[in-house]
Amino acid sequence: MQALPIGVCNWSLRIPDLGEAFATIKNKLGLGLVHLGFWDDAFKDTERIIGLLKQHGLAVSATCLGFEGEDYSTIQKIAETGGYKPDAFWPQRLAKTTAFADFTVALGVKLLSAHIGFVPHDKADRQYTMMVDRLRQVCDLLGAKGVTLVMETGQEKAEALMEFITAVGRPNIAVNFDPANMILYGVGEPVEAIGVLKDKIVHCHMKDATWSARPTREWGEEVVLGTGQADIPRVVSKLRAVGYRGPLIIEREAGNQRVADVQEAVDLLKSLVGST
């Protein structure tokens, strides 16, 4: 795979039929790489999914695991309901992670991405120790299958995320860097964060946003790639400067012209890194 290949998240297209989504990625957008995510149990139809990927000639950069019950209506709600933090959901989410890891292996993919949930700012907080322990369990079960956990950025400042990675202390924990999430959650400037996370970044979303008037309290606004405040040209340049050579995966989670917005993002990225 060439350095900085361009791909797209299948969920960004908002096309329910997976075959149609794959056809759009390959034939309309001209891409050969997909970040493949599921929030329900559709991933269990593994043979069909593998067949569709082969049919359309698509490679998978990483799988993406989401959980039912996660509420993104406000920053406060997702802090309460997201990832591995809620006690009530922990057993079933660990079980789903195990099944999803098997799906990832069946696809021949080495990276599994997820929003792990908010990590408390205070390392003396009981929940901080709890999150460290839970992520060790997740990493251990993935590691036994040859899979690396790739955490989404956004909820924590880059420095806090690095401290958490060190506390977990597992070799198969890394970062999916999303410059827009840093802005949407209000936790830091994307280019500066890349300089902190450096070689922990193994996968990257290309998404843009504008800052909220009340950072960390209210969401920023996601916008078409290149039209926001993430400064995508500088983001790509900084990624190169720290030695990143992985995929640039377009993610679009707002708007009613998803395919057109993704095409605009493809054109921008090609102008920055060259054709795929």
C-alpha positions as CSV (number, residue, x, y, z in Angstrom):
1,M,0.0,0.0,0.0
2,Q,1.3,3.4,-0.9
3,A,2.0,6.1,1.7
4,L,-1.1,8.1,2.7
5,P,-3.7,6.2,0.7
6,I,-7.1,7.9,0.6
7,G,-10.2,6.0,1.7
8,V,-13.6,6.6,3.3
9,C,-15.7,5.4,6.2
10,N,-18.7,3.3,4.9
11,W,-21.1,4.9,7.4
12,S,-20.2,8.4,6.0
13,L,-22.1,7.7,2.8
14,R,-25.4,7.0,4.7
15,I,-26.2,4.2,2.2
16,P,-27.9,1.4,4.1
17,D,-27.2,-1.3,1.6
18,L,-23.6,-2.4,2.0
19,G,-23.2,-3.6,-1.6
20,E,-24.5,-0.2,-2.9
21,A,-22.2,1.6,-0.5
22,F,-19.2,-0.4,-1.7
23,A,-20.1,0.2,-5.4
24,T,-20.3,3.9,-4.7
25,I,-16.9,3.9,-3.1
26,K,-15.3,2.0,-5.9
27,N,-17.1,3.3,-9.0
28,K,-18.3,6.8,-8.2
29,L,-15.6,8.0,-5.8
30,G,-12.8,6.0,-7.4
31,L,-11.4,4.7,-4.1
32,G,-10.1,1.3,-3.1
33,L,-10.0,1.6,0.7
34,V,-12.7,1.6,3.3
35,H,-12.9,2.0,7.1
36,L,-15.5,-0.6,7.8
37,G,-17.8,0.1,10.7
38,F,-20.9,-1.4,12.3
39,W,-23.1,-0.3,15.2
40,D,-25.4,-3.3,15.2
41,D,-25.0,-7.0,14.6
42,A,-24.8,-6.8,10.8
43,F,-21.1,-7.6,11.0
44,K,-22.0,-11.2,11.9
45,D,-22.9,-11.8,8.3
46,T,-19.2,-12.2,7.7
47,E,-19.1,-14.3,4.6
48,R,-21.4,-12.0,2.7
49,I,-19.3,-9.0,3.7
50,I,-16.1,-10.7,2.6
51,G,-17.8,-11.5,-0.7
52,L,-18.9,-8.0,-1.2
53,L,-15.4,-6.6,-0.5
54,K,-13.9,-9.0,-3.0
55,Q,-16.6,-8.3,-5.6
56,H,-15.9,-4.5,-5.5
57,G,-12.1,-4.8,-5.0
58,L,-12.0,-3.0,-1.7
59,A,-9.4,-3.2,1.0
60,V,-10.2,-2.5,4.6
61,S,-8.0,-0.1,6.5
62,A,-9.5,-1.0,9.9
63,T,-12.8,-2.1,11.3
64,C,-14.8,0.2,13.6
65,L,-16.9,-1.0,16.5
66,G,-19.8,1.0,17.9
67,F,-22.2,0.2,20.7
68,E,-26.0,0.4,20.9
69,G,-26.9,2.7,23.8
70,E,-24.3,5.4,23.0
71,D,-25.9,8.8,23.0
72,Y,-24.2,11.6,21.0
73,S,-26.9,14.2,21.5
74,T,-24.6,16.2,23.8
75,I,-21.0,16.0,25.0
76,Q,-22.4,15.3,28.5
77,K,-24.6,12.4,27.2
78,I,-21.8,10.6,25.3
79,A,-19.5,11.1,28.4
80,E,-22.1,9.1,30.4
81,T,-22.9,6.5,27.7
82,G,-19.9,6.0,25.5
83,G,-17.5,3.1,25.1
84,Y,-16.3,0.9,28.0
85,K,-17.0,3.4,30.8
86,P,-20.7,2.6,31.8
87,D,-20.8,-0.2,34.4
88,A,-24.2,-1.4,33.2
89,F,-23.0,-2.0,29.7
90,W,-19.4,-3.3,30.4
91,P,-20.0,-7.0,30.2
92,Q,-22.1,-7.0,27.0
93,R,-19.7,-4.5,25.3
94,L,-16.7,-6.7,26.2
95,A,-18.5,-9.7,24.7
96,K,-19.4,-7.7,21.6
97,T,-15.7,-6.6,21.3
98,T,-14.7,-10.3,21.4
99,A,-17.1,-11.2,18.6
100,F,-16.0,-8.1,16.6
101,A,-12.4,-9.0,17.0
102,D,-13.1,-12.4,15.5
103,F,-14.8,-10.6,12.6
104,T,-11.8,-8.4,12.2
105,V,-9.5,-11.4,12.0
106,A,-11.7,-13.1,9.5
107,L,-11.3,-10.1,7.2
108,G,-7.5,-10.3,7.6
109,V,-7.5,-6.9,9.3
110,K,-5.1,-5.9,12.1
111,L,-6.7,-2.7,13.4
112,L,-9.9,-2.4,15.3
113,S,-11.0,1.2,16.1
114,A,-13.5,2.4,18.8
115,H,-14.4,5.3,21.0
116,I,-13.3,3.8,24.3
117,G,-15.3,6.3,26.4
118,F,-14.3,9.3,28.4
119,V,-11.3,8.9,30.7
120,P,-11.5,10.9,33.9
121,H,-9.2,13.9,34.1
122,D,-8.2,13.1,37.7
123,K,-5.8,10.1,37.8
124,A,-6.7,9.6,41.4
125,D,-10.4,9.1,40.4
126,R,-11.5,5.5,41.0
127,Q,-12.9,5.5,37.4
128,Y,-9.5,6.3,36.0
129,T,-8.1,3.1,37.5
130,M,-11.2,1.2,36.3
131,M,-10.8,2.5,32.7
132,V,-7.1,1.5,32.7
133,D,-8.1,-2.0,33.9
134,R,-10.9,-2.4,31.4
135,L,-8.6,-1.3,28.5
136,R,-6.0,-3.7,29.6
137,Q,-8.6,-6.5,29.3
138,V,-9.7,-5.3,25.9
139,C,-6.1,-5.0,24.6
140,D,-5.3,-8.5,26.0
141,L,-8.2,-10.2,24.3
142,L,-7.4,-8.4,21.0
143,G,-3.7,-9.1,21.3
144,A,-4.3,-12.8,21.6
145,K,-5.9,-12.5,18.1
146,G,-3.1,-10.3,16.6
147,V,-5.3,-7.2,16.6
148,T,-4.4,-3.7,17.8
149,L,-7.0,-1.4,19.5
150,V,-7.1,2.0,17.8
151,M,-8.6,4.6,20.0
152,E,-10.5,7.6,18.5
153,T,-9.2,11.0,19.6
154,G,-11.4,13.7,20.8
155,Q,-12.5,13.2,24.4
156,E,-9.2,14.0,26.0
157,K,-6.4,16.4,25.3
158,A,-3.5,14.7,23.5
159,E,-1.2,14.9,26.6
160,A,-3.8,13.1,28.7
161,L,-4.3,10.5,26.0
162,M,-0.6,9.7,26.0
163,E,-0.6,9.4,29.8
164,F,-3.5,7.0,29.5
165,I,-1.8,4.9,26.9
166,T,1.3,4.7,29.1
167,A,-0.9,3.7,32.1
168,V,-2.5,0.9,30.1
169,G,0.9,-0.3,29.2
170,R,0.0,-2.7,26.3
171,P,1.9,-2.9,23.0
172,N,-1.3,-3.1,20.9
173,I,-2.9,0.2,21.8
174,A,-2.7,3.0,19.4
175,V,-4.6,6.1,18.0
176,N,-6.9,6.8,15.2
177,F,-6.3,10.6,14.9
178,D,-9.4,12.7,14.0
179,P,-8.5,16.4,13.7
180,A,-12.2,17.5,13.8
181,N,-12.9,15.6,17.0
182,M,-10.3,17.7,18.8
183,I,-12.4,20.8,17.8
184,L,-15.8,19.2,18.2
185,Y,-15.1,18.2,21.7
186,G,-13.1,21.4,22.4
187,V,-10.0,19.8,23.7
188,G,-7.1,21.1,21.6
189,E,-5.6,22.3,18.3
190,P,-5.2,19.3,15.9
191,V,-1.7,20.2,14.5
192,E,-0.3,20.5,18.1
193,A,-1.9,17.2,19.1
194,I,-0.2,15.4,16.2
195,G,3.1,16.6,17.6
196,V,2.3,15.0,21.0
197,L,0.8,11.7,19.7
198,K,3.4,11.2,17.0
199,D,4.1,7.5,16.4
200,K,1.0,6.4,18.4
201,I,-1.0,7.5,15.3
202,V,-1.6,4.4,13.1
203,H,-4.8,5.4,11.4
204,C,-6.3,8.8,10.6
205,H,-9.7,10.3,9.9
206,M,-10.0,13.2,7.6
207,K,-12.8,15.4,9.0
208,D,-13.2,19.1,9.6
209,A,-15.0,21.3,12.1
210,T,-15.5,24.7,13.5
211,W,-15.1,25.6,17.2
212,S,-18.0,25.9,19.6
213,A,-18.5,29.2,21.4
214,R,-18.5,27.0,24.6
215,P,-15.7,24.4,24.0
216,T,-16.1,21.2,26.1
217,R,-19.7,22.2,27.0
218,E,-21.3,22.3,23.5
219,W,-20.4,20.6,20.3
220,G,-18.5,22.4,17.6
221,E,-19.9,22.0,14.1
222,E,-18.7,19.5,11.6
223,V,-18.2,20.9,8.1
224,V,-17.0,19.8,4.7
225,L,-13.3,18.9,4.6
226,G,-11.2,22.0,4.0
227,T,-13.8,24.5,5.0
228,G,-13.4,24.4,8.8
229,Q,-10.8,25.3,11.4
230,A,-8.8,22.0,11.5
231,D,-6.4,23.4,8.8
232,I,-6.3,20.2,6.8
233,P,-3.2,21.1,4.7
234,R,-1.2,21.7,7.9
235,V,-2.6,18.5,9.4
236,V,-1.4,16.4,6.5
237,S,1.9,18.2,6.4
238,K,2.4,17.6,10.2
239,L,1.4,13.9,9.8
240,R,4.1,13.5,7.2
241,A,6.6,15.4,9.4
242,V,6.1,13.0,12.3
243,G,6.6,10.0,10.0
244,Y,3.0,8.9,9.5
245,R,2.5,6.9,6.3
246,G,-0.9,5.3,7.0
247,P,-4.3,5.9,5.4
248,L,-6.2,9.2,5.3
249,I,-9.8,8.1,5.7
250,I,-12.5,10.6,5.0
251,E,-15.3,10.7,7.6
252,R,-18.4,12.8,7.1
253,E,-21.1,12.6,9.7
254,A,-23.3,15.7,9.0
255,G,-25.0,17.2,6.0
256,N,-27.4,15.9,3.4
257,Q,-25.1,15.6,0.4
258,R,-22.8,12.9,1.7
259,V,-21.4,11.6,-1.5
260,A,-20.8,15.0,-2.9
261,D,-19.1,16.1,0.3
262,V,-16.9,13.1,0.3
263,Q,-16.0,13.7,-3.4
264,E,-14.9,17.3,-2.4
265,A,-12.8,15.8,0.3
266,V,-11.2,13.3,-2.1
267,D,-10.3,16.1,-4.5
268,L,-8.7,18.1,-1.7
269,L,-6.7,15.2,-0.4
270,K,-5.5,14.3,-3.9
271,S,-4.3,17.8,-4.3
272,L,-2.3,17.4,-1.1
273,V,-0.9,13.9,-1.4
274,G,-1.4,12.9,-5.1
275,S,-3.8,10.5,-6.7
276,T,-4.6,7.1,-5.0
